[in-house]
Each structure stands twice: as structure tokens, then as C-alpha cells.
């Protein structure tokens, strides 16, 4: 039996959103000052980058826009 476009969307959305949630949890682990040394400025850059990408993702769903490639780096 062939997978419908809707079934494919649901399968991939479940997997990708759960992967994104896990990745965000791992980023949150970086806040542990007993294991990491960071500046508040570093944390703000992380949240700014995540916020921008989430906004761009939302816009793509609204406009069926094109693919964007964005890389993040603190340095």
C-alpha cells in the first residue's frame, strides 16, 4: 500500500518535531554553570538565532515559501 501525502507529512512531522524538541533540550543543558562557562551574551545569541529560524519556519508554512539555509556560530 502506498503512503499518501498526508500520511507522509504526519510521519515526518512527528519525527522532525520530536528531534527538534530533543535538540532544544540539549541546548538547555548548556545552561549548567558547573559544566560550562558562557556569557549571557552567548545565550542571547542562541535565543536570537532560534527565534529567527522559528519565525522563518512559520512564514514558510503561511506563504509556502522557499528553502532557507542558515548556519549558526558564536564565533
PyMOL Python script that loads the backbone (N, CA, C, O; Angstrom):
from pymol import cmd

cmd.read_pdbstr("""\
ATOM      1  N   UNK A   1       0.832  -1.180   0.000  1.00  0.00           N
ATOM      2  CA  UNK A   1       0.000   0.000   0.000  1.00  0.00           C
ATOM      3  C   UNK A   1       0.882   1.251   0.000  1.00  0.00           C
ATOM      4  O   UNK A   1       1.860   1.329   0.743  1.00  0.00           O
ATOM      5  N   UNK A   2       0.535   2.203  -0.821  1.00  0.00           N
ATOM      6  CA  UNK A   2       1.323   3.415  -0.962  1.00  0.00           C
ATOM      7  C   UNK A   2       0.931   4.449   0.083  1.00  0.00           C
ATOM      8  O   UNK A   2      -0.250   4.641   0.371  1.00  0.00           O
ATOM      9  N   UNK A   3       1.918   5.103   0.637  1.00  0.00           N
ATOM     10  CA  UNK A   3       1.705   6.138   1.640  1.00  0.00           C
ATOM     11  C   UNK A   3       1.164   7.400   0.970  1.00  0.00           C
ATOM     12  O   UNK A   3       1.703   7.845  -0.043  1.00  0.00           O
ATOM     13  N   UNK A   4       0.110   7.972   1.529  1.00  0.00           N
ATOM     14  CA  UNK A   4      -0.446   9.210   0.981  1.00  0.00           C
ATOM     15  C   UNK A   4       0.435  10.387   1.392  1.00  0.00           C
ATOM     16  O   UNK A   4       1.264  10.275   2.296  1.00  0.00           O
ATOM     17  N   UNK A   5       0.240  11.512   0.715  1.00  0.00           N
ATOM     18  CA  UNK A   5       0.993  12.717   1.076  1.00  0.00           C
ATOM     19  C   UNK A   5       0.704  13.130   2.519  1.00  0.00           C
ATOM     20  O   UNK A   5       1.608  13.578   3.224  1.00  0.00           O
ATOM     21  N   UNK A   6      -0.538  12.987   2.962  1.00  0.00           N
ATOM     22  CA  UNK A   6      -0.910  13.331   4.332  1.00  0.00           C
ATOM     23  C   UNK A   6      -0.217  12.414   5.336  1.00  0.00           C
ATOM     24  O   UNK A   6       0.310  12.879   6.346  1.00  0.00           O
ATOM     25  N   UNK A   7      -0.220  11.120   5.058  1.00  0.00           N
ATOM     26  CA  UNK A   7       0.440  10.156   5.949  1.00  0.00           C
ATOM     27  C   UNK A   7       1.941  10.433   6.027  1.00  0.00           C
ATOM     28  O   UNK A   7       2.540  10.346   7.099  1.00  0.00           O
ATOM     29  N   UNK A   8       2.534  10.761   4.900  1.00  0.00           N
ATOM     30  CA  UNK A   8       3.963  11.080   4.862  1.00  0.00           C
ATOM     31  C   UNK A   8       4.249  12.336   5.690  1.00  0.00           C
ATOM     32  O   UNK A   8       5.223  12.385   6.441  1.00  0.00           O
ATOM     33  N   UNK A   9       3.379  13.364   5.542  1.00  0.00           N
ATOM     34  CA  UNK A   9       3.538  14.592   6.311  1.00  0.00           C
ATOM     35  C   UNK A   9       3.478  14.302   7.810  1.00  0.00           C
ATOM     36  O   UNK A   9       4.337  14.758   8.565  1.00  0.00           O
ATOM     37  N   UNK A  10       2.482  13.553   8.238  1.00  0.00           N
ATOM     38  CA  UNK A  10       2.309  13.247   9.667  1.00  0.00           C
ATOM     39  C   UNK A  10       3.504  12.462  10.193  1.00  0.00           C
ATOM     40  O   UNK A  10       4.024  12.765  11.267  1.00  0.00           O
ATOM     41  N   UNK A  11       3.937  11.462   9.446  1.00  0.00           N
ATOM     42  CA  UNK A  11       5.075  10.644   9.878  1.00  0.00           C
ATOM     43  C   UNK A  11       6.334  11.499  10.035  1.00  0.00           C
ATOM     44  O   UNK A  11       7.028  11.418  11.049  1.00  0.00           O
ATOM     45  N   UNK A  12       6.621  12.317   9.023  1.00  0.00           N
ATOM     46  CA  UNK A  12       7.830  13.137   9.062  1.00  0.00           C
ATOM     47  C   UNK A  12       7.720  14.263  10.086  1.00  0.00           C
ATOM     48  O   UNK A  12       8.699  14.574  10.765  1.00  0.00           O
ATOM     49  N   UNK A  13       6.543  14.876  10.206  1.00  0.00           N
ATOM     50  CA  UNK A  13       6.360  15.957  11.185  1.00  0.00           C
ATOM     51  C   UNK A  13       6.577  15.433  12.598  1.00  0.00           C
ATOM     52  O   UNK A  13       7.263  16.069  13.399  1.00  0.00           O
ATOM     53  N   UNK A  14       5.995  14.272  12.911  1.00  0.00           N
ATOM     54  CA  UNK A  14       6.192  13.694  14.247  1.00  0.00           C
ATOM     55  C   UNK A  14       7.668  13.475  14.533  1.00  0.00           C
ATOM     56  O   UNK A  14       8.158  13.839  15.602  1.00  0.00           O
ATOM     57  N   UNK A  15       8.365  12.893  13.600  1.00  0.00           N
ATOM     58  CA  UNK A  15       9.788  12.597  13.795  1.00  0.00           C
ATOM     59  C   UNK A  15      10.611  13.880  13.921  1.00  0.00           C
ATOM     60  O   UNK A  15      11.434  14.006  14.828  1.00  0.00           O
ATOM     61  N   UNK A  16      10.389  14.826  13.015  1.00  0.00           N
ATOM     62  CA  UNK A  16      11.210  16.038  12.995  1.00  0.00           C
ATOM     63  C   UNK A  16      10.932  16.949  14.180  1.00  0.00           C
ATOM     64  O   UNK A  16      11.863  17.535  14.733  1.00  0.00           O
ATOM     65  N   UNK A  17       9.674  17.081  14.583  1.00  0.00           N
ATOM     66  CA  UNK A  17       9.353  17.932  15.733  1.00  0.00           C
ATOM     67  C   UNK A  17       9.926  17.317  17.004  1.00  0.00           C
ATOM     68  O   UNK A  17      10.471  18.035  17.843  1.00  0.00           O
ATOM     69  N   UNK A  18       9.814  16.011  17.158  1.00  0.00           N
ATOM     70  CA  UNK A  18      10.406  15.364  18.336  1.00  0.00           C
ATOM     71  C   UNK A  18      11.920  15.510  18.344  1.00  0.00           C
ATOM     72  O   UNK A  18      12.511  15.699  19.408  1.00  0.00           O
ATOM     73  N   UNK A  19      12.563  15.426  17.178  1.00  0.00           N
ATOM     74  CA  UNK A  19      14.010  15.651  17.103  1.00  0.00           C
ATOM     75  C   UNK A  19      14.362  17.088  17.479  1.00  0.00           C
ATOM     76  O   UNK A  19      15.351  17.322  18.175  1.00  0.00           O
ATOM     77  N   UNK A  20      13.562  18.049  17.026  1.00  0.00           N
ATOM     78  CA  UNK A  20      13.796  19.457  17.353  1.00  0.00           C
ATOM     79  C   UNK A  20      13.637  19.698  18.852  1.00  0.00           C
ATOM     80  O   UNK A  20      14.439  20.412  19.454  1.00  0.00           O
ATOM     81  N   UNK A  21      12.613  19.110  19.453  1.00  0.00           N
ATOM     82  CA  UNK A  21      12.399  19.252  20.895  1.00  0.00           C
ATOM     83  C   UNK A  21      13.598  18.688  21.661  1.00  0.00           C
ATOM     84  O   UNK A  21      14.070  19.306  22.616  1.00  0.00           O
ATOM     85  N   UNK A  22      14.084  17.535  21.253  1.00  0.00           N
ATOM     86  CA  UNK A  22      15.247  16.932  21.905  1.00  0.00           C
ATOM     87  C   UNK A  22      16.476  17.830  21.764  1.00  0.00           C
ATOM     88  O   UNK A  22      17.239  17.998  22.716  1.00  0.00           O
ATOM     89  N   UNK A  23      16.666  18.408  20.566  1.00  0.00           N
ATOM     90  CA  UNK A  23      17.807  19.293  20.341  1.00  0.00           C
ATOM     91  C   UNK A  23      17.714  20.529  21.228  1.00  0.00           C
ATOM     92  O   UNK A  23      18.729  20.989  21.752  1.00  0.00           O
ATOM     93  N   UNK A  24      16.509  21.073  21.402  1.00  0.00           N
ATOM     94  CA  UNK A  24      16.325  22.234  22.274  1.00  0.00           C
ATOM     95  C   UNK A  24      16.613  21.860  23.727  1.00  0.00           C
ATOM     96  O   UNK A  24      17.216  22.644  24.460  1.00  0.00           O
ATOM     97  N   UNK A  25      16.188  20.675  24.142  1.00  0.00           N
ATOM     98  CA  UNK A  25      16.511  20.210  25.496  1.00  0.00           C
ATOM     99  C   UNK A  25      18.020  20.138  25.685  1.00  0.00           C
ATOM    100  O   UNK A  25      18.531  20.524  26.737  1.00  0.00           O
ATOM    101  N   UNK A  26      18.732  19.653  24.688  1.00  0.00           N
ATOM    102  CA  UNK A  26      20.188  19.551  24.784  1.00  0.00           C
ATOM    103  C   UNK A  26      20.834  20.925  24.844  1.00  0.00           C
ATOM    104  O   UNK A  26      21.819  21.112  25.558  1.00  0.00           O
ATOM    105  N   UNK A  27      20.294  21.890  24.104  1.00  0.00           N
ATOM    106  CA  UNK A  27      20.792  23.264  24.195  1.00  0.00           C
ATOM    107  C   UNK A  27      20.574  23.785  25.613  1.00  0.00           C
ATOM    108  O   UNK A  27      21.447  24.446  26.174  1.00  0.00           O
ATOM    109  N   UNK A  28      19.413  23.489  26.191  1.00  0.00           N
ATOM    110  CA  UNK A  28      19.123  23.899  27.567  1.00  0.00           C
ATOM    111  C   UNK A  28      20.120  23.336  28.559  1.00  0.00           C
ATOM    112  O   UNK A  28      20.422  23.980  29.564  1.00  0.00           O
ATOM    113  N   UNK A  29      20.635  22.148  28.295  1.00  0.00           N
ATOM    114  CA  UNK A  29      21.645  21.547  29.182  1.00  0.00           C
ATOM    115  C   UNK A  29      22.908  22.393  29.257  1.00  0.00           C
ATOM    116  O   UNK A  29      23.651  22.310  30.235  1.00  0.00           O
ATOM    117  N   UNK A  30      23.160  23.214  28.227  1.00  0.00           N
ATOM    118  CA  UNK A  30      24.344  24.077  28.232  1.00  0.00           C
ATOM    119  C   UNK A  30      24.276  25.158  29.308  1.00  0.00           C
ATOM    120  O   UNK A  30      25.277  25.819  29.583  1.00  0.00           O
ATOM    121  N   UNK A  31      23.112  25.342  29.916  1.00  0.00           N
ATOM    122  CA  UNK A  31      22.959  26.374  30.950  1.00  0.00           C
ATOM    123  C   UNK A  31      23.576  25.965  32.284  1.00  0.00           C
ATOM    124  O   UNK A  31      23.661  26.788  33.196  1.00  0.00           O
ATOM    125  N   UNK A  32      24.001  24.727  32.415  1.00  0.00           N
ATOM    126  CA  UNK A  32      24.577  24.222  33.663  1.00  0.00           C
ATOM    127  C   UNK A  32      25.967  24.827  33.877  1.00  0.00           C
ATOM    128  O   UNK A  32      26.943  24.427  33.244  1.00  0.00           O
ATOM    129  N   UNK A  33      26.024  25.790  34.778  1.00  0.00           N
ATOM    130  CA  UNK A  33      27.281  26.519  35.025  1.00  0.00           C
ATOM    131  C   UNK A  33      28.363  25.645  35.660  1.00  0.00           C
ATOM    132  O   UNK A  33      29.539  26.007  35.613  1.00  0.00           O
ATOM    133  N   UNK A  34      28.002  24.515  36.245  1.00  0.00           N
ATOM    134  CA  UNK A  34      29.033  23.647  36.821  1.00  0.00           C
ATOM    135  C   UNK A  34      29.759  22.865  35.731  1.00  0.00           C
ATOM    136  O   UNK A  34      30.833  22.314  35.976  1.00  0.00           O
ATOM    137  N   UNK A  35      29.186  22.813  34.534  1.00  0.00           N
ATOM    138  CA  UNK A  35      29.831  22.108  33.424  1.00  0.00           C
ATOM    139  C   UNK A  35      30.315  23.018  32.309  1.00  0.00           C
ATOM    140  O   UNK A  35      31.189  22.632  31.532  1.00  0.00           O
ATOM    141  N   UNK A  36      29.759  24.225  32.216  1.00  0.00           N
ATOM    142  CA  UNK A  36      30.069  25.106  31.084  1.00  0.00           C
ATOM    143  C   UNK A  36      30.296  26.526  31.559  1.00  0.00           C
ATOM    144  O   UNK A  36      29.725  26.960  32.560  1.00  0.00           O
ATOM    145  N   UNK A  37      31.135  27.245  30.830  1.00  0.00           N
ATOM    146  CA  UNK A  37      31.380  28.660  31.073  1.00  0.00           C
ATOM    147  C   UNK A  37      30.902  29.420  29.847  1.00  0.00           C
ATOM    148  O   UNK A  37      31.386  29.186  28.740  1.00  0.00           O
ATOM    149  N   UNK A  38      29.966  30.320  30.039  1.00  0.00           N
ATOM    150  CA  UNK A  38      29.445  31.090  28.921  1.00  0.00           C
ATOM    151  C   UNK A  38      29.062  32.478  29.407  1.00  0.00           C
ATOM    152  O   UNK A  38      28.880  32.706  30.603  1.00  0.00           O
ATOM    153  N   UNK A  39      28.945  33.393  28.471  1.00  0.00           N
ATOM    154  CA  UNK A  39      28.487  34.741  28.765  1.00  0.00           C
ATOM    155  C   UNK A  39      26.996  34.824  28.470  1.00  0.00           C
ATOM    156  O   UNK A  39      26.493  34.104  27.607  1.00  0.00           O
ATOM    157  N   UNK A  40      26.297  35.684  29.169  1.00  0.00           N
ATOM    158  CA  UNK A  40      24.874  35.878  28.897  1.00  0.00           C
ATOM    159  C   UNK A  40      24.677  36.301  27.449  1.00  0.00           C
ATOM    160  O   UNK A  40      23.663  35.971  26.833  1.00  0.00           O
ATOM    161  N   UNK A  41      25.637  37.024  26.909  1.00  0.00           N
ATOM    162  CA  UNK A  41      25.612  37.439  25.503  1.00  0.00           C
ATOM    163  C   UNK A  41      25.557  36.209  24.587  1.00  0.00           C
ATOM    164  O   UNK A  41      24.878  36.235  23.560  1.00  0.00           O
ATOM    165  N   UNK A  42      26.266  35.136  24.951  1.00  0.00           N
ATOM    166  CA  UNK A  42      26.227  33.897  24.169  1.00  0.00           C
ATOM    167  C   UNK A  42      24.830  33.301  24.169  1.00  0.00           C
ATOM    168  O   UNK A  42      24.326  32.875  23.129  1.00  0.00           O
ATOM    169  N   UNK A  43      24.206  33.272  25.350  1.00  0.00           N
ATOM    170  CA  UNK A  43      22.853  32.728  25.469  1.00  0.00           C
ATOM    171  C   UNK A  43      21.878  33.549  24.625  1.00  0.00           C
ATOM    172  O   UNK A  43      21.019  32.985  23.947  1.00  0.00           O
ATOM    173  N   UNK A  44      22.004  34.863  24.664  1.00  0.00           N
ATOM    174  CA  UNK A  44      21.111  35.725  23.880  1.00  0.00           C
ATOM    175  C   UNK A  44      21.272  35.472  22.387  1.00  0.00           C
ATOM    176  O   UNK A  44      20.287  35.480  21.649  1.00  0.00           O
ATOM    177  N   UNK A  45      22.507  35.247  21.933  1.00  0.00           N
ATOM    178  CA  UNK A  45      22.730  34.937  20.517  1.00  0.00           C
ATOM    179  C   UNK A  45      22.061  33.623  20.126  1.00  0.00           C
ATOM    180  O   UNK A  45      21.503  33.503  19.034  1.00  0.00           O
ATOM    181  N   UNK A  46      22.119  32.649  21.015  1.00  0.00           N
ATOM    182  CA  UNK A  46      21.462  31.361  20.758  1.00  0.00           C
ATOM    183  C   UNK A  46      19.963  31.569  20.612  1.00  0.00           C
ATOM    184  O   UNK A  46      19.357  31.084  19.657  1.00  0.00           O
ATOM    185  N   UNK A  47      19.354  32.298  21.566  1.00  0.00           N
ATOM    186  CA  UNK A  47      17.903  32.508  21.516  1.00  0.00           C
ATOM    187  C   UNK A  47      17.493  33.349  20.321  1.00  0.00           C
ATOM    188  O   UNK A  47      16.427  33.126  19.747  1.00  0.00           O
ATOM    189  N   UNK A  48      18.318  34.308  19.937  1.00  0.00           N
ATOM    190  CA  UNK A  48      18.025  35.124  18.765  1.00  0.00           C
ATOM    191  C   UNK A  48      18.030  34.260  17.497  1.00  0.00           C
ATOM    192  O   UNK A  48      17.138  34.372  16.657  1.00  0.00           O
ATOM    193  N   UNK A  49      19.041  33.406  17.373  1.00  0.00           N
ATOM    194  CA  UNK A  49      19.135  32.530  16.199  1.00  0.00           C
ATOM    195  C   UNK A  49      17.960  31.555  16.138  1.00  0.00           C
ATOM    196  O   UNK A  49      17.383  31.339  15.072  1.00  0.00           O
ATOM    197  N   UNK A  50      17.607  30.966  17.283  1.00  0.00           N
ATOM    198  CA  UNK A  50      16.481  30.034  17.318  1.00  0.00           C
ATOM    199  C   UNK A  50      15.166  30.753  16.996  1.00  0.00           C
ATOM    200  O   UNK A  50      14.335  30.232  16.252  1.00  0.00           O
ATOM    201  N   UNK A  51      14.989  31.929  17.550  1.00  0.00           N
ATOM    202  CA  UNK A  51      13.774  32.698  17.297  1.00  0.00           C
ATOM    203  C   UNK A  51      13.621  33.079  15.839  1.00  0.00           C
ATOM    204  O   UNK A  51      12.532  32.981  15.275  1.00  0.00           O
ATOM    205  N   UNK A  52      14.725  33.517  15.224  1.00  0.00           N
ATOM    206  CA  UNK A  52      14.686  33.880  13.802  1.00  0.00           C
ATOM    207  C   UNK A  52      14.319  32.686  12.940  1.00  0.00           C
ATOM    208  O   UNK A  52      13.516  32.800  12.014  1.00  0.00           O
ATOM    209  N   UNK A  53      14.902  31.557  13.242  1.00  0.00           N
ATOM    210  CA  UNK A  53      14.635  30.366  12.430  1.00  0.00           C
ATOM    211  C   UNK A  53      13.210  29.873  12.626  1.00  0.00           C
ATOM    212  O   UNK A  53      12.576  29.423  11.671  1.00  0.00           O
ATOM    213  N   UNK A  54      12.702  29.950  13.839  1.00  0.00           N
ATOM    214  CA  UNK A  54      11.322  29.558  14.092  1.00  0.00           C
ATOM    215  C   UNK A  54      10.354  30.489  13.355  1.00  0.00           C
ATOM    216  O   UNK A  54       9.359  30.037  12.790  1.00  0.00           O
ATOM    217  N   UNK A  55      10.652  31.783  13.367  1.00  0.00           N
ATOM    218  CA  UNK A  55       9.825  32.753  12.636  1.00  0.00           C
ATOM    219  C   UNK A  55       9.851  32.455  11.140  1.00  0.00           C
ATOM    220  O   UNK A  55       8.810  32.484  10.484  1.00  0.00           O
ATOM    221  N   UNK A  56      11.032  32.170  10.598  1.00  0.00           N
ATOM    222  CA  UNK A  56      11.153  31.859   9.176  1.00  0.00           C
ATOM    223  C   UNK A  56      10.381  30.586   8.832  1.00  0.00           C
ATOM    224  O   UNK A  56       9.768  30.500   7.768  1.00  0.00           O
ATOM    225  N   UNK A  57      10.411  29.610   9.717  1.00  0.00           N
ATOM    226  CA  UNK A  57       9.673  28.363   9.504  1.00  0.00           C
ATOM    227  C   UNK A  57       8.174  28.642   9.467  1.00  0.00           C
ATOM    228  O   UNK A  57       7.463  28.136   8.599  1.00  0.00           O
ATOM    229  N   UNK A  58       7.700  29.446  10.411  1.00  0.00           N
ATOM    230  CA  UNK A  58       6.276  29.801  10.450  1.00  0.00           C
ATOM    231  C   UNK A  58       5.864  30.511   9.156  1.00  0.00           C
ATOM    232  O   UNK A  58       4.797  30.237   8.606  1.00  0.00           O
ATOM    233  N   UNK A  59       6.710  31.420   8.677  1.00  0.00           N
ATOM    234  CA  UNK A  59       6.415  32.145   7.438  1.00  0.00           C
ATOM    235  C   UNK A  59       6.353  31.196   6.243  1.00  0.00           C
ATOM    236  O   UNK A  59       5.539  31.390   5.339  1.00  0.00           O
ATOM    237  N   UNK A  60       7.193  30.188   6.234  1.00  0.00           N
ATOM    238  CA  UNK A  60       7.173  29.228   5.135  1.00  0.00           C
ATOM    239  C   UNK A  60       5.860  28.464   5.100  1.00  0.00           C
ATOM    240  O   UNK A  60       5.357  28.148   4.022  1.00  0.00           O
ATOM    241  N   UNK A  61       5.297  28.162   6.270  1.00  0.00           N
ATOM    242  CA  UNK A  61       4.005  27.491   6.304  1.00  0.00           C
ATOM    243  C   UNK A  61       2.891  28.428   5.845  1.00  0.00           C
ATOM    244  O   UNK A  61       1.930  27.986   5.214  1.00  0.00           O
ATOM    245  N   UNK A  62       3.013  29.715   6.158  1.00  0.00           N
ATOM    246  CA  UNK A  62       1.998  30.689   5.761  1.00  0.00           C
ATOM    247  C   UNK A  62       2.048  30.993   4.268  1.00  0.00           C
ATOM    248  O   UNK A  62       1.015  31.147   3.617  1.00  0.00           O
ATOM    249  N   UNK A  63       3.254  31.076   3.743  1.00  0.00           N
ATOM    250  CA  UNK A  63       3.439  31.500   2.359  1.00  0.00           C
ATOM    251  C   UNK A  63       3.865  30.377   1.430  1.00  0.00           C
ATOM    252  O   UNK A  63       4.043  30.602   0.233  1.00  0.00           O
ATOM    253  N   UNK A  64       4.029  29.194   1.948  1.00  0.00           N
ATOM    254  CA  UNK A  64       4.603  28.093   1.170  1.00  0.00           C
ATOM    255  C   UNK A  64       5.885  28.563   0.491  1.00  0.00           C
ATOM    256  O   UNK A  64       6.113  28.309  -0.692  1.00  0.00           O
ATOM    257  N   UNK A  65       6.719  29.257   1.274  1.00  0.00           N
ATOM    258  CA  UNK A  65       7.944  29.870   0.762  1.00  0.00           C
ATOM    259  C   UNK A  65       9.037  28.873   0.463  1.00  0.00           C
ATOM    260  O   UNK A  65       8.888  27.670   0.672  1.00  0.00           O
ATOM    261  N   UNK A  66      10.128  29.396  -0.027  1.00  0.00           N
ATOM    262  CA  UNK A  66      11.247  28.573  -0.441  1.00  0.00           C
ATOM    263  C   UNK A  66      12.129  28.134   0.702  1.00  0.00           C
ATOM    264  O   UNK A  66      11.937  28.540   1.849  1.00  0.00           O
ATOM    265  N   UNK A  67      13.085  27.310   0.382  1.00  0.00           N
ATOM    266  CA  UNK A  67      14.007  26.752   1.361  1.00  0.00           C
ATOM    267  C   UNK A  67      15.058  27.793   1.740  1.00  0.00           C
ATOM    268  O   UNK A  67      15.579  28.510   0.885  1.00  0.00           O
ATOM    269  N   UNK A  68      15.364  27.861   3.053  1.00  0.00           N
ATOM    270  CA  UNK A  68      16.396  28.762   3.543  1.00  0.00           C
ATOM    271  C   UNK A  68      17.491  27.943   4.188  1.00  0.00           C
ATOM    272  O   UNK A  68      17.222  26.981   4.906  1.00  0.00           O
ATOM    273  N   UNK A  69      18.704  28.323   3.932  1.00  0.00           N
ATOM    274  CA  UNK A  69      19.823  27.681   4.615  1.00  0.00           C
ATOM    275  C   UNK A  69      20.446  28.701   5.546  1.00  0.00           C
ATOM    276  O   UNK A  69      20.824  29.796   5.130  1.00  0.00           O
ATOM    277  N   UNK A  70      20.548  28.325   6.811  1.00  0.00           N
ATOM    278  CA  UNK A  70      21.082  29.240   7.812  1.00  0.00           C
ATOM    279  C   UNK A  70      21.984  28.428   8.745  1.00  0.00           C
ATOM    280  O   UNK A  70      21.604  27.362   9.230  1.00  0.00           O
ATOM    281  N   UNK A  71      23.154  28.945   8.977  1.00  0.00           N
ATOM    282  CA  UNK A  71      24.095  28.296   9.887  1.00  0.00           C
ATOM    283  C   UNK A  71      24.266  29.199  11.100  1.00  0.00           C
ATOM    284  O   UNK A  71      24.181  30.423  10.992  1.00  0.00           O
ATOM    285  N   UNK A  72      24.508  28.589  12.252  1.00  0.00           N
ATOM    286  CA  UNK A  72      24.714  29.343  13.488  1.00  0.00           C
ATOM    287  C   UNK A  72      26.145  29.154  13.954  1.00  0.00           C
ATOM    288  O   UNK A  72      26.708  28.063  13.865  1.00  0.00           O
ATOM    289  N   UNK A  73      26.724  30.240  14.454  1.00  0.00           N
ATOM    290  CA  UNK A  73      28.061  30.181  15.041  1.00  0.00           C
ATOM    291  C   UNK A  73      28.207  31.295  16.065  1.00  0.00           C
ATOM    292  O   UNK A  73      27.839  32.438  15.794  1.00  0.00           O
ATOM    293  N   UNK A  74      28.732  30.978  17.223  1.00  0.00           N
ATOM    294  CA  UNK A  74      29.006  32.011  18.222  1.00  0.00           C
ATOM    295  C   UNK A  74      30.257  32.785  17.860  1.00  0.00           C
ATOM    296  O   UNK A  74      30.407  33.940  18.259  1.00  0.00           O
ATOM    297  N   UNK A  75      31.151  32.173  17.117  1.00  0.00           N
ATOM    298  CA  UNK A  75      32.425  32.816  16.850  1.00  0.00           C
ATOM    299  C   UNK A  75      32.646  33.241  15.450  1.00  0.00           C
ATOM    300  O   UNK A  75      33.698  33.795  15.132  1.00  0.00           O
TER     301      UNK A  75
END
""", "prot")
cmd.dss("prot")
cmd.show_as("cartoon", "prot")
cmd.util.cbc("prot")
cmd.orient("prot")
